[in-house]
Amino acid sequence: MTQEIIDFFQRSYFVFAYGITLVLSIIAYPKYFDTHFKYLPAIIAYTLLNEILGYFIRYYPDFSFFPNIQDTRFNDIIYNIYDLIFFPFFFYAYWNLAINKKYKKWIRNASILAMLAYLVSCFFQNPTYTTLFYANAFASWVLLFIIILYFKDKREHSLPLVQPYNLAFWVSIGLFIFHLFAPVLFLIGYIKYQLWLAYDLRTILHVLIILMYLSFCIGFFVCRKKAFR
């Protein structure tokens, strides 16, 4: 068991970023408990547990909640379910943060399309056997679009784009950095796996994860309650 834990941290060192961010999110919780990001610690905790569970299912075949079912790849199932929780959380949060009614409508419609993409993908991909990577990429691009609208909305209402004490600002920066590149990396990983291996794109993905959660950490550390908007 000790060796398994050592292997886990060697292969998934970026998980430390999840853990540190989770601790900071709990410490800073009084600053944003009544905002649209009040469930963010739960999302981070779910991400951490999901990654740990996914790791052991991936590298230790005997580790399974359903040992009698051999043909189902539960690792893919848990990541597909994760997407259906992660993306709607942020879609709804940004919909609430939007001031412009037109942007609210765009965010709502784009969010519905992103969720429909998962439904459509199920007709072409088996969600119990593979990650719905096309739908994931589309949802990531929708999130980028929504974040751009968030900043555009701020500018149109004469609010500064850079708001160092606003948690939503730092979360937006982190999400934007990650989802700007991650969808392409995921698509390469699933469609051109040899290219994924040749250029060690997994490491790049891990760096993006660390950068995203570093931005979250900065937000939790410096945020002020009255600055959230």
Secondary structure, DSSP 8 states (H G I E B T S, - for coil): -HHHHHHHHHH-TTHHHHHHHHHHHHHTGGGTTTSTTTTHHHHHHHHHHHHHHHHHHHH-TT--S-TT--S--HHHHHHHHHHHHHHHHHHHHHHHH--SHHHHHHHHHHHHHHHHHHHHHTTTS-TTTS--HHHHHHHHHHHHHHHHHHHHHHHHTT--S--TT-HHHHHHHHHHHHHHHHHHHHHHHHH-HHHHHHTTHHHHHHHHHHHHHHHHHHHHHH--GGG--
